[in-house]
Amino acid sequence: MEGSVPARLLRRRTRAPKPSPPMDPSLDTSESEGDCYGDTYCEECGSGEHDAELLLCDKCDRGFHLFCLRPILASVPKGSWFCPSCSLHSKPTTFPLVQTKIIDFFRIQRSSESTQKLSQDCKKRRKRTSSLVMSKKRRRLLPFNPSEDPVMRMKQMASLATALTATNTKFSNELTYVPGMAPKSANRAVIERGGMQVLSREDTETLNLCKSMIERGECPPLMVVFDPKEGFTVEADRFIRDLTIIAEYVGDVDYLENRENDDGDSMMTLITAADPSKSLVICPDKRSNIARFINGINNHTLEGKKKQNLKCVRFDVNGECRVLLIANRDIPKGERLYYDYNGYEHEYPTHHFV
C-alpha cells in the first residue's frame, strides 16, 4: 500500500525565520531594490523578510506573513482581507441543527424504499464486519460504523455542513468532471506510471456500502471542528478500527498542468502518468466531502509518525483511479485524524508543518 500514497499539493506549512539583527542604515538597499513594503514587518514573527508573502490588512494596514497566520493561508486572498483583530468572522457560523435542512444539504434519500434497503444493508454489514475482522491478515478493508444515536449523526453532519458552508463548497461524495477540465475518460488507472494496485472485489463492495450508507444519512463517526491554528480539522467521534474506510477523497478532476500555479490549498494527486500531460489531480475547492478537512502532517519526523493514523491510498477501481483515506491503526474517540502529505513522493518541504 505504501508504494501508491499520493501527496496533497501546494499546501504551505512554513514558519518565518527569527527577526534579523538591525542592519547598518547605510547598507540598507531595500529602496534601490524596489521594496514596496519599506518598514512593514510581520506582527507575529517580527520579521520583514519574505515580503512577497507579507499580507497587509485592508483596515489597519498591519502586516502578516501568510505562513504566520493561524490558520495558515496558502496564497494572497482575492479581494479584501482583514487580520484576526479586525475580522468580524473569525469563527464560522454554525449550521442549524435542523433535520430537514441537513437532509436537503446532503441530499439524503427519504423514500420508504431506501429505508427498507438501509435495514437490509445494515444486517449485511453487521454480518460482513465479523468476517472482515477475522481476515485482517489479508488486508481486507472495513466499512465505517456510524453512530447509533440519530441525534449524534445529525450533529456530525451539521459540523461538516458548517465547514462546507464557510468555505463556499457544495457537498459531493463523488469525483466530478466539469466541462473545460479533465473528462471522465481521462481517469484511466492503467496510465499510472509504475502501475496501480487493484481494489479487490470484496473491498470494492465495502467501499460501495460506505457510499450507500452516506446517501441515506449514515455518516462516518467524525466531527469537523474549527481550530485557531489548524483551521477546520476532523476528530473521531467514536472508536474507529484499523483498516476502516474513513472517506474517499473527491472533488473536480483536472489535468495537473492546468493547476501547477493554482492557489488551492488542498489538491490531491489522482494519477501520475508517464506522460505528464495526462497526470490528474483532484480539486476539492468547489465540491467535496469531509476528506477535504482532514489534515496532513510531516510524517518524516518522529512526531509526525506518532500522530499519523490514516493512510492515503490510490486504487484501481473498475479501471478508474480512486483515492481512499483508510485507518492504519485503531483510533480512539476524540483523536484528530492525520495522514502524510507527501507520502512516497517526498517532493514538498514539510519540515515546518504545524
C-alpha positions, 0 to 999 in steps of 0.5 A: 500500500505504501508504494501508491500514497499520493501527496496533497499539493501546494499546501504551505506549512512554513514558519518565518525565520527569527527577526534579523539583527538591525542592519547598518542604515547605510547598507540598507538597499531595500529602496534601490531594490524596489521594496514596496513594503519599506518598514512593514514587518510581520506582527507575529514573527517580527520579521520583514523578510519574505515580503512577497508573502507579507499580507497587509490588512485592508483596515489597519494596514498591519502586516502578516506573513501568510505562513504566520497566520493561524490558520495558515493561508496558502496564497494572497486572498482575492479581494479584501482581507482583514487580520484576526483583530479586525475580522468580524468572522473569525469563527464560522457560523454554525449550521442549524441543527435542523433535520430537514435542512441537513437532509436537503444539504446532503441530499439524503434519500427519504423514500420508504424504499431506501429505508427498507434497503438501509435495514437490509444493508445494515444486517449485511454489514453487521454480518460482513464486519465479523468476517472482515475482522477475522481476515485482517491478515489479508488486508481486507478493508472495513466499512465505517460504523456510524453512530447509533444515536440519530441525534449524534449523526445529525450533529456530525453532519451539521459540523461538516455542513458548517465547514462546507458552508464557510468555505463556499463548497457544495457537498459531493461524495463523488469525483466530478468532471466539469466541462473545460477540465479533465473528462471522465475518460481521462481517469484511466488507472492503467496510465499510472506510471509504475502501475496501480494496485487493484481494489479487490472485489470484496473491498470494492463492495465495502467501499460501495456500502460506505457510499450507500450508507452516506446517501441515506444519512449514515455518516462516518463517526467524525466531527469537523471542528474549527481550530485557531491554528489548524483551521477546520480539522476532523476528530473521531467521534467514536472508536474507529478500527484499523483498516476502516474506510474513513472517506474517499477523497473527491472533488473536480478532476483536472489535468495537473498542468492546468493547476501547477500555479493554482492557489488551492490549498488542498489538491490531491494527486489522482494519477501520475502518468508517464506522460505528464500531460495526462497526470490528474489531480483532484480539486476539492475547492468547489465540491467535496466531502469531509476528506477535504478537512482532514489534515496532513502532517510531516510524517518524516519526523518522529512526531509526525509518525506518532500522530499519523493514523490514516493512510492515503491510498490510490486504487484501481477501481473498475479501471478508474483511479480512486483515492481512499483515506483508510485507518492504519491503526485503531483510533480512539474517540476524540483523536484528530485524524492525520495522514502524510502529505507527501507520502512516497513522493517526498517532493514538498518541504514539510519540515515546518508543518504545524 
